[in-house]
């Protein structure tokens, strides 16, 4: 029996990601613009955001950098450049 890669098929809407991560929807939209090279959820035909589990991991990374390491937007960008090789999956 072939192994099914569910991680690549699971897609969450912005409300679900907000509830999972504790990040407000408006903040997710802001981060999408601010860190566009790193966080870019897919869009449906009706232009709704669809986040993969890898996107959720990226959101958690940004949240940790801001909340725990107290980095500014510039600091987060610099750190994300270092992490970019780890997140090449999206």
Steps between C-alpha positions, in 0.01 A plus 500: 500500500646837395557763767282807449666833578219670690719793606511628142123462454373661819400860437368734768318829469615816676250454786629149572863615492416788732342264751785247474780753544339768715588764241224744402374485141599863440853418620518201264403728211763754606770232528406372156583845358801566722666161459377423149817314402448260790124475564282470192185293544329374188181660373179336387315603186291731721827653636473349848821408678585133547782420742693175485645340813838638389344849497373444855854405603625825343238700690613337824861583416418868441294509820787348700752747358280794595363379834792309647805653335348852489622565147385794290361454151850552359644251749237243405579549130871448562435188706255364241770535235709265713207256533400516132688182412301311766168609346566435132196267495264784405 
